[in-house]
Amino acid sequence: MWQVTAGGVHAVQRLAVASVDVAALTELDLEVQSWRPPIEGWIGSPGIPGVTTFELEARGAGARLRLQLTQPTDAAVLLAAAVRCLRPVPTGAWSPELTFTPGLPADAASLAPRLRDVLRADDDRDGHLRRADVLLTGAAPAADVERATTVVVGPDRWTRDGIDFEVSVDPTIHRPLGRRSTGAVVVADARVDGDTIAIRGGDLELDVVGSVTAADARRLRSVTALVIDGAVPPRLERQLHACGVVIASARASLPAADDHLGWQARSVFERRHALRQYAPSAALDEWPSVTVVMATHRAEHLDGAVAALAGLRYPRLEVVIGAHGPAVDADQVRGLMRDLPHRVTVVPVPSDRNLGEVLQACTDRAEGSLITKMDDDDVYGPEHVWDLVLARQYSGAEVVGKALDWIHVESESATVFRPVFAAEKYADFVAGGTILVSRADLMSVGGWRPVPKSVDRALLDRVLAAGGLVYRTHGLGYVYVRRQSGHTATVSDAHFLTKVTERREGLVAHEAFGTAVGA
């Protein structure tokens, strides 16, 4: 048995990768001094066989976890199981198995939630199979075992198939959790001294040394931007951007305090780039495949739907369209979709099927690991799918979706910014036209309910009732279009004109929504 005391979950992750082939255990008694579940009452699952005892008890600001197993298990595997009990982990998407070797550096700690297979000195498992899909190794020569790919993990630099990748962002730490779409703009001054950024602004006095820690990231949630005197070390710049902090060399280069769209666009652009380019998924080349499912029964919306789908930039994308009823001819839809840069499948669905059944028929034809719902009459920016995939990665939630920030009210010929639902938080509501869920998680709760309306709410209720998590990311890149007719929602247009922070005439024009002039 190991009795372990750690400051928090990140310390457990580091210990897990350092414990490969150190000991075999049947029991772990773990105390973390700082821990809070994503929502009250949530607990994860160890996800390993032979568990006879699983106890998780909140204690003050932390928690105590006990795990007992029937058979001795590598200490690293047992510690990784503890991590999964304490932290949400993305589930249900296809990925190659990672095999962890002894001597890995702490830089691999972000992968600890996926640690299930280790290479031990006495390893003789599955001799008739290729031993490893992806073998993770440190600076020492890789073990002489059959593998598909080797990834060498080093400080800020990972190497796969002879290609180097900068990996300086850990999505379990460097993430925009708690960063709202609106609120007071806080710009702090900072100075660079070697690998330290000294931040002084308002009530914040913080020295970030070497890397942005989890504690640093929490304190930085209140900071909108840093005006930094000196050249920012690239590692720290990437990590600050991933947290959503805007960096500038002069205040004059920042958006005006009341420019909500300007601030949101700049922060999201920088966090998106940092999380996409400098996190482990880029080095591992394992961004999941995504299928867009879209139901349509109104031919007049097809041109707009084609334009939105054509603009999506996610690389591993397919589209499945449900042509619902006689008003939409399946052959016409195929013709309109012919030149899309993504593979398209059109599924004719009889008019006597309801919306939930149409979406399920589309999902049954989907081949992507993840399913995202798009509505044929809403507006989607080119990076929309990327935003959802990244939010799923850093939140670990079963369902992610966007905040309902931007609404085009057709009867008023206006777009309003209405950030009523706080962004970047675990929640029970997301914009229905932005839902993303793994196909496996979707089917584990019974798929789309066969209901004629509120199909989005029905899915969220199913996931929450099963103990799953829903995460609401920012609303940039999505505009909910409130048509003058044809909506199943019972609320009036006037409802969407209350609690408005900003109003723009016509459809908002900006590259983030794919609506900029000339876009």
C-alpha positions as CSV (number, residue, x, y, z in Angstrom):
1,M,0.0,0.0,0.0
2,W,1.1,3.6,-0.7
3,Q,0.0,6.5,1.4
4,V,0.4,9.7,-0.6
5,T,-0.1,13.3,0.3
6,A,-0.1,15.8,-2.6
7,G,-0.8,19.4,-2.9
8,G,-3.3,18.9,-5.7
9,V,-4.3,16.8,-8.7
10,H,-1.4,18.1,-10.9
11,A,1.1,16.8,-8.3
12,V,-0.6,13.4,-8.5
13,Q,-0.2,13.5,-12.3
14,R,3.5,14.2,-12.1
15,L,3.9,11.4,-9.5
16,A,2.0,9.0,-11.8
17,V,4.4,9.4,-14.8
18,A,7.4,9.2,-12.4
19,S,6.2,5.9,-10.9
20,V,6.2,3.6,-14.0
21,D,7.7,0.3,-13.0
22,V,8.5,1.4,-9.5
23,A,6.2,-0.8,-7.5
24,A,3.1,-3.0,-7.8
25,L,0.2,-2.1,-5.5
26,T,-3.1,-3.4,-4.4
27,E,-4.1,-0.3,-2.3
28,L,-3.7,3.5,-2.5
29,D,-4.5,6.0,0.2
30,L,-4.3,9.4,-1.3
31,E,-4.8,12.8,0.3
32,V,-4.9,16.0,-1.9
33,Q,-4.8,19.2,0.1
34,S,-6.5,21.3,-2.6
35,W,-9.4,19.9,-4.6
36,R,-12.8,21.0,-5.8
37,P,-15.1,19.0,-8.1
38,P,-16.3,20.7,-11.3
39,I,-19.8,20.7,-10.0
40,E,-21.1,19.8,-6.6
41,G,-21.4,16.1,-6.1
42,W,-19.4,15.0,-9.1
43,I,-17.0,12.2,-8.9
44,G,-15.1,10.4,-11.6
45,S,-14.4,6.8,-12.2
46,P,-11.1,4.9,-11.8
47,G,-11.6,3.0,-15.0
48,I,-9.5,0.0,-14.2
49,P,-10.6,-3.6,-13.4
50,G,-10.7,-5.4,-10.0
51,V,-11.6,-2.4,-7.8
52,T,-13.0,-3.6,-4.5
53,T,-12.9,-0.3,-2.6
54,F,-13.5,3.2,-4.0
55,E,-14.0,5.9,-1.5
56,L,-13.8,9.6,-2.1
57,E,-14.4,12.1,0.7
58,A,-14.1,15.8,0.6
59,R,-12.0,17.1,3.5
60,G,-11.9,20.9,4.0
61,A,-10.3,22.4,0.9
62,G,-9.1,19.0,-0.3
63,A,-10.1,15.3,-0.4
64,R,-9.1,11.8,0.6
65,L,-9.3,8.9,-1.9
66,R,-8.9,5.2,-1.2
67,L,-8.6,2.6,-3.9
68,Q,-8.2,-1.2,-3.3
69,L,-7.7,-3.8,-6.1
70,T,-7.9,-7.5,-6.2
71,Q,-4.5,-7.9,-8.1
72,P,-1.2,-6.0,-7.8
73,T,-1.1,-3.2,-10.3
74,D,1.7,-0.9,-11.4
75,A,1.8,2.2,-9.1
76,A,1.6,4.5,-12.1
77,V,-1.6,2.9,-13.3
78,L,-3.2,3.1,-9.9
79,L,-2.2,6.8,-9.5
80,A,-3.6,7.5,-12.9
81,A,-6.9,5.9,-11.8
82,A,-6.9,8.3,-8.9
83,V,-6.5,11.2,-11.3
84,R,-9.5,10.1,-13.3
85,C,-11.6,10.0,-10.0
86,L,-10.6,13.6,-9.3
87,R,-10.6,15.2,-12.8
88,P,-13.0,15.1,-15.7
89,V,-11.4,13.3,-18.7
90,P,-12.7,13.3,-22.3
91,T,-14.3,10.0,-23.0
92,G,-15.7,8.1,-26.0
93,A,-13.4,9.2,-28.8
94,W,-11.1,6.8,-30.7
95,S,-7.4,7.2,-29.9
96,P,-4.4,4.9,-30.1
97,E,-3.2,3.5,-26.8
98,L,-0.3,5.2,-25.1
99,T,2.4,3.0,-23.5
100,F,4.4,4.8,-20.8
101,T,8.0,3.8,-20.2
102,P,10.1,4.2,-17.1
103,G,12.0,7.5,-16.7
104,L,9.6,9.8,-18.4
105,P,10.0,13.5,-17.5
106,A,7.4,15.6,-15.7
107,D,6.5,17.1,-19.1
108,A,4.4,14.0,-19.8
109,A,2.2,14.7,-16.7
110,S,-0.6,16.2,-18.8
111,L,-1.1,12.7,-20.3
112,A,-1.5,11.0,-16.9
113,P,-5.3,10.7,-17.1
114,R,-4.7,8.4,-20.1
115,L,-2.1,6.3,-18.4
116,R,-3.4,2.7,-18.5
117,D,-0.5,0.8,-20.1
118,V,3.1,0.8,-18.9
119,L,6.2,-1.0,-20.1
120,R,7.7,-3.0,-17.2
121,A,11.1,-4.7,-17.1
122,D,9.3,-8.1,-16.8
123,D,6.8,-7.3,-19.5
124,D,5.5,-10.3,-21.4
125,R,1.9,-9.2,-22.1
126,D,0.1,-10.1,-25.3
127,G,3.1,-11.5,-27.1
128,H,1.1,-12.2,-30.2
129,L,0.2,-8.5,-30.6
130,R,2.1,-5.4,-31.5
131,R,3.2,-4.3,-28.1
132,A,2.6,-0.6,-28.4
133,D,0.6,1.8,-30.5
134,V,2.4,5.0,-29.3
135,L,5.5,4.4,-27.1
136,L,6.2,7.4,-24.9
137,T,9.8,7.6,-23.8
138,G,12.2,10.1,-22.3
139,A,15.8,11.0,-23.3
140,A,16.9,7.4,-22.8
141,P,16.9,5.1,-25.9
142,A,13.4,3.6,-26.6
143,A,12.9,0.1,-25.5
144,D,13.3,-2.6,-28.2
145,V,9.6,-3.5,-28.5
146,E,7.3,-3.5,-31.5
147,R,5.4,-0.2,-31.8
148,A,3.6,1.9,-34.4
149,T,5.1,5.2,-33.3
150,T,7.6,6.5,-30.8
151,V,7.2,9.9,-29.2
152,V,10.2,11.2,-27.3
153,V,9.1,13.6,-24.5
154,G,11.5,16.4,-23.5
155,P,11.3,19.8,-22.0
156,D,9.2,22.0,-24.4
157,R,10.1,19.7,-27.3
158,W,8.6,16.4,-28.3
159,T,9.7,14.4,-31.2
160,R,7.5,12.1,-33.3
161,D,8.8,10.3,-36.4
162,G,11.8,12.6,-36.5
163,I,9.7,15.8,-36.4
164,D,10.1,18.1,-33.5
165,F,7.0,19.8,-31.9
166,E,7.0,22.5,-29.3
167,V,4.9,21.4,-26.4
168,S,4.7,24.0,-23.7
169,V,0.9,24.1,-23.0
170,D,-0.8,21.7,-20.6
171,P,-4.6,21.9,-21.2
172,T,-5.2,20.6,-17.7
173,I,-3.6,23.8,-16.4
174,H,-3.4,26.3,-19.2
175,R,-7.1,26.7,-20.1
176,P,-9.6,29.6,-20.0
177,L,-11.8,28.1,-17.3
178,G,-13.7,30.9,-15.6
179,R,-12.9,33.5,-18.3
180,R,-16.2,35.3,-19.0
181,S,-17.4,36.8,-22.2
182,T,-18.0,40.2,-20.6
183,G,-17.2,42.1,-17.4
184,A,-14.8,44.7,-16.1
185,V,-11.7,45.0,-18.3
186,V,-8.7,44.6,-16.1
187,V,-5.3,45.6,-17.7
188,A,-2.3,44.9,-15.5
189,D,1.3,46.0,-16.0
190,A,4.1,43.5,-16.0
191,R,7.8,43.3,-16.3
192,V,10.0,40.5,-17.6
193,D,13.2,39.5,-15.7
194,G,14.7,36.4,-17.2
195,D,12.1,33.6,-16.9
196,T,10.0,35.6,-14.5
197,I,7.0,37.9,-15.2
198,A,6.3,40.2,-12.3
199,I,2.6,41.3,-12.6
200,R,1.3,44.3,-10.7
201,G,-2.2,45.7,-11.3
202,G,-5.2,46.4,-9.1
203,D,-5.2,44.0,-6.2
204,L,-3.0,41.5,-8.1
205,E,0.6,41.0,-7.2
206,L,1.9,37.9,-8.9
207,D,5.3,36.6,-10.0
208,V,5.1,33.9,-12.6
209,V,8.3,32.0,-12.6
210,G,9.3,29.6,-15.4
211,S,5.8,28.3,-16.1
212,V,2.2,29.3,-15.3
213,T,1.1,27.0,-12.5
214,A,-2.5,26.0,-11.7
215,A,-2.5,28.5,-8.9
216,D,-1.3,31.2,-11.2
217,A,-3.9,30.4,-13.8
218,R,-6.7,30.7,-11.2
219,R,-5.4,34.1,-10.0
220,L,-5.1,35.3,-13.6
221,R,-8.8,34.7,-14.4
222,S,-9.5,38.3,-13.3
223,V,-7.0,39.8,-15.6
224,T,-8.1,40.7,-19.2
225,A,-4.7,41.8,-20.5
226,L,-1.1,42.3,-19.5
227,V,1.0,45.2,-20.8
228,I,4.5,43.7,-20.6
229,D,7.7,45.6,-20.5
230,G,10.3,43.3,-22.2
231,A,10.5,40.3,-24.4
232,V,8.2,37.6,-23.1
233,P,9.7,34.1,-23.0
234,P,7.9,32.0,-25.6
235,R,6.9,29.3,-23.1
236,L,5.2,31.8,-20.8
237,E,3.6,33.6,-23.7
238,R,2.0,30.4,-25.0
239,Q,0.7,29.5,-21.5
240,L,-0.7,32.9,-20.8
241,H,-2.5,32.9,-24.2
242,A,-4.0,29.5,-23.5
243,C,-5.4,30.9,-20.3
244,G,-7.1,33.6,-22.3
245,V,-4.8,36.5,-21.2
246,V,-4.2,39.1,-23.9
247,I,-0.6,40.3,-24.1
248,A,0.5,43.7,-25.4
249,S,3.5,45.9,-25.4
250,A,1.5,49.1,-25.1
251,R,-2.0,50.0,-23.9
252,A,-2.7,51.9,-27.1
253,S,-2.7,48.6,-29.0
254,L,-5.6,47.1,-26.9
255,P,-9.3,47.3,-27.8
256,A,-11.4,50.0,-26.1
257,A,-12.9,49.1,-22.8
258,D,-16.4,48.9,-24.2
259,D,-15.4,46.9,-27.3
260,H,-16.8,43.5,-26.2
261,L,-16.4,41.9,-29.6
262,G,-12.8,43.2,-30.0
263,W,-11.7,41.8,-26.6
264,Q,-13.4,38.5,-27.1
265,A,-12.0,38.0,-30.6
266,R,-8.5,38.8,-29.5
267,S,-8.5,36.6,-26.5
268,V,-10.2,33.6,-28.2
269,F,-7.9,33.9,-31.3
270,E,-4.8,33.7,-29.0
271,R,-6.1,30.9,-26.7
272,R,-7.2,28.9,-29.7
273,H,-3.8,29.1,-31.4
274,A,-1.9,28.2,-28.2
275,L,-4.1,25.2,-27.3
276,R,-4.1,23.9,-30.9
277,Q,-0.4,24.3,-31.7
278,Y,1.5,23.8,-28.4
279,A,-0.5,21.1,-26.5
280,P,0.4,17.4,-26.6
281,S,-2.4,16.6,-29.1
282,A,-0.5,18.4,-31.9
283,A,2.6,16.3,-31.2
284,L,0.6,13.1,-31.0
285,D,-1.4,13.9,-34.1
286,E,-4.6,12.7,-32.6
287,W,-7.2,15.4,-33.1
288,P,-10.5,13.4,-33.2
289,S,-12.7,13.1,-36.3
290,V,-15.9,15.0,-36.1
291,T,-19.2,14.6,-37.9
292,V,-21.6,17.5,-38.3
293,V,-25.3,16.4,-38.2
294,M,-27.8,18.8,-39.6
295,A,-31.5,18.3,-40.1
296,T,-33.3,20.5,-42.7
297,H,-36.8,20.6,-44.0
298,R,-36.7,24.1,-45.4
299,A,-35.2,24.6,-48.9
300,E,-34.8,28.3,-48.4
301,H,-32.2,27.8,-45.8
302,L,-30.0,25.5,-47.9
303,D,-27.7,28.2,-49.4
304,G,-26.9,29.6,-46.0
305,A,-26.2,26.1,-44.6
306,V,-23.9,25.3,-47.5
307,A,-22.0,28.5,-46.9
308,A,-21.6,27.8,-43.2
309,L,-20.4,24.2,-43.8
310,A,-18.0,25.2,-46.6
311,G,-16.3,27.7,-44.3
312,L,-15.5,25.2,-41.5
313,R,-11.7,24.8,-41.2
314,Y,-11.5,21.7,-39.0
315,P,-9.3,19.1,-40.8
316,R,-11.0,15.8,-39.9
317,L,-14.6,16.6,-40.7
318,E,-17.6,15.0,-42.4
319,V,-21.1,16.2,-42.8
320,V,-24.4,14.2,-42.6
321,I,-27.5,16.1,-43.7
322,G,-31.0,14.8,-42.9
323,A,-33.3,15.9,-45.8
324,H,-36.5,15.9,-43.8
325,G,-39.8,15.6,-45.7
326,P,-41.0,16.4,-49.2
327,A,-40.0,20.1,-49.1
328,V,-36.3,19.2,-49.4
329,D,-35.2,17.0,-52.3
330,A,-32.2,14.8,-51.3
331,D,-30.7,15.0,-54.8
332,Q,-30.9,18.8,-54.8
333,V,-29.1,18.8,-51.4
334,R,-26.4,16.5,-52.8
335,G,-25.9,18.8,-55.7
336,L,-25.6,21.9,-53.5
337,M,-23.1,20.1,-51.2
338,R,-21.0,18.6,-54.1
339,D,-18.2,21.2,-53.8
340,L,-17.9,21.2,-50.0
341,P,-14.3,20.5,-48.8
342,H,-15.7,17.8,-46.5
343,R,-17.2,14.4,-47.3
344,V,-21.0,14.7,-47.3
345,T,-23.7,12.1,-46.9
346,V,-27.4,13.0,-47.4
347,V,-30.0,10.9,-45.6
348,P,-33.6,11.2,-46.8
349,V,-36.0,11.0,-43.9
350,P,-39.8,10.8,-44.2
351,S,-41.9,13.7,-42.9
352,D,-43.6,11.5,-40.3
353,R,-40.3,11.3,-38.3
354,N,-39.7,13.9,-35.7
355,L,-36.6,16.0,-35.2
356,G,-35.0,13.6,-32.7
357,E,-35.5,10.7,-35.1
358,V,-34.0,12.7,-37.9
359,L,-30.9,13.5,-35.9
360,Q,-30.6,9.9,-34.9
361,A,-30.8,8.8,-38.5
362,C,-28.0,11.1,-39.3
363,T,-25.9,9.9,-36.3
364,D,-26.4,6.3,-37.4
365,R,-24.6,7.2,-40.7
366,A,-21.9,9.2,-39.0
367,E,-18.3,7.9,-39.0
368,G,-16.7,10.6,-36.8
369,S,-15.7,9.9,-33.2
370,L,-17.4,13.1,-32.2
371,I,-20.9,14.3,-33.2
372,T,-21.8,18.0,-33.4
373,K,-25.2,19.4,-34.2
374,M,-25.6,22.4,-36.4
375,D,-28.8,24.2,-37.3
376,D,-29.5,25.1,-40.9
377,D,-30.6,28.7,-40.2
378,D,-27.9,29.8,-37.7
379,V,-24.5,31.4,-38.4
380,Y,-21.2,29.7,-37.8
381,G,-17.7,31.0,-38.0
382,P,-14.8,29.1,-39.7
383,E,-13.2,28.0,-36.3
384,H,-16.5,26.9,-34.7
385,V,-15.7,23.2,-34.6
386,W,-12.1,23.8,-33.5
387,D,-13.5,25.8,-30.5
388,L,-15.7,22.9,-29.4
389,V,-13.0,20.2,-29.8
390,L,-10.6,22.3,-27.7
391,A,-13.2,23.0,-25.0
392,R,-13.9,19.3,-24.8
393,Q,-10.2,18.6,-24.4
394,Y,-9.5,21.0,-21.5
395,S,-12.9,20.6,-19.8
396,G,-13.2,16.8,-20.0
397,A,-17.0,17.2,-20.2
398,E,-19.2,14.7,-22.0
399,V,-21.1,17.5,-23.7
400,V,-19.7,20.9,-24.7
401,G,-21.4,23.8,-26.5
402,K,-21.2,27.5,-26.8
403,A,-22.7,30.3,-24.8
404,L,-25.7,32.0,-26.3
405,D,-23.9,35.4,-26.5
406,W,-24.8,36.6,-30.0
407,I,-28.4,36.7,-31.3
408,H,-29.7,38.0,-34.6
409,V,-33.3,39.1,-34.2
410,E,-34.7,39.1,-37.7
411,S,-37.8,41.2,-36.8
412,E,-35.6,44.0,-35.5
413,S,-32.9,43.6,-38.2
414,A,-30.4,43.7,-35.4
415,T,-27.7,41.5,-33.7
416,V,-27.5,41.8,-29.9
417,F,-24.7,40.8,-27.5
418,R,-26.6,39.2,-24.6
419,P,-24.1,37.3,-22.3
420,V,-26.7,36.1,-19.8
421,F,-25.2,32.7,-19.5
422,A,-21.6,32.9,-18.2
423,A,-19.0,31.4,-20.5
424,E,-16.2,28.9,-19.7
425,K,-17.9,27.0,-16.9
426,Y,-19.5,23.7,-16.2
427,A,-23.2,24.3,-16.6
428,D,-26.6,22.7,-17.4
429,F,-27.3,24.7,-20.6
430,V,-25.5,25.4,-23.9
431,A,-26.7,26.8,-27.1
432,G,-28.6,23.8,-28.8
433,G,-27.1,24.5,-32.2
434,T,-23.6,24.0,-30.9
435,I,-23.8,20.7,-29.0
436,L,-20.7,18.4,-29.4
437,V,-20.6,14.9,-27.8
438,S,-18.7,11.8,-28.6
439,R,-20.7,9.2,-30.5
440,A,-20.0,6.6,-27.7
441,D,-21.2,9.0,-24.9
442,L,-24.3,9.9,-27.0
443,M,-25.3,6.3,-27.5
444,S,-24.5,5.4,-23.8
445,V,-27.4,7.6,-22.8
446,G,-29.8,6.3,-25.5
447,G,-29.0,8.7,-28.3
448,W,-31.2,11.6,-29.4
449,R,-34.6,11.3,-27.8
450,P,-37.4,10.9,-30.4
451,V,-39.1,14.2,-29.6
452,P,-40.4,16.9,-32.0
453,K,-38.8,19.8,-30.2
454,S,-36.4,20.7,-27.4
455,V,-34.3,17.8,-28.5
456,D,-31.2,19.7,-27.3
457,R,-32.6,20.0,-23.8
458,A,-33.6,16.4,-23.8
459,L,-30.0,15.3,-24.5
460,L,-28.5,17.6,-21.8
461,D,-31.0,16.2,-19.3
462,R,-30.0,12.6,-20.2
463,V,-26.3,13.3,-19.8
464,L,-26.7,15.1,-16.5
465,A,-29.1,12.4,-15.2
466,A,-26.3,9.8,-16.0
467,G,-23.8,11.8,-13.9
468,G,-22.1,13.4,-16.9
469,L,-20.8,16.9,-17.3
470,V,-21.9,19.7,-19.6
471,Y,-19.4,22.6,-20.3
472,R,-20.2,26.0,-21.8
473,T,-17.4,27.6,-23.7
474,H,-17.3,31.1,-25.2
475,G,-20.0,32.2,-27.7
476,L,-17.7,33.7,-30.4
477,G,-18.2,32.3,-33.9
478,Y,-21.9,31.4,-33.4
479,V,-25.0,33.5,-34.0
480,Y,-28.4,32.2,-33.0
481,V,-30.8,33.5,-35.6
482,R,-34.2,34.3,-34.3
483,R,-36.5,34.1,-37.4
484,Q,-39.8,35.9,-37.7
485,S,-41.5,32.5,-38.2
486,G,-40.8,28.8,-38.1
487,H,-39.4,28.6,-34.5
488,T,-40.6,25.9,-32.1
489,A,-39.4,28.0,-29.1
490,T,-42.3,29.5,-27.1
491,V,-40.4,32.7,-25.9
492,S,-41.0,35.9,-27.8
493,D,-38.6,38.1,-29.7
494,A,-38.9,40.6,-27.0
495,H,-37.3,38.2,-24.6
496,F,-34.0,38.3,-26.6
497,L,-34.0,42.1,-26.5
498,T,-33.7,42.2,-22.7
499,K,-30.5,42.2,-20.7
500,V,-28.6,43.3,-23.8
501,T,-25.1,44.6,-23.4
502,E,-24.6,45.8,-27.0
503,R,-26.7,46.1,-30.1
504,R,-25.6,46.2,-33.8
505,E,-27.8,46.9,-36.8
506,G,-28.2,44.0,-39.2
507,L,-26.2,40.8,-39.0
508,V,-22.9,41.3,-37.0
509,A,-20.1,41.5,-39.5
510,H,-16.8,40.0,-38.3
511,E,-14.3,37.4,-39.5
512,A,-14.9,35.4,-36.4
513,F,-18.5,34.7,-37.6
514,G,-17.5,34.3,-41.2
515,T,-19.6,37.4,-42.0
516,A,-16.9,40.1,-42.6
517,V,-17.2,42.0,-45.8
518,G,-15.4,40.0,-48.5
519,A,-15.2,36.9,-46.3
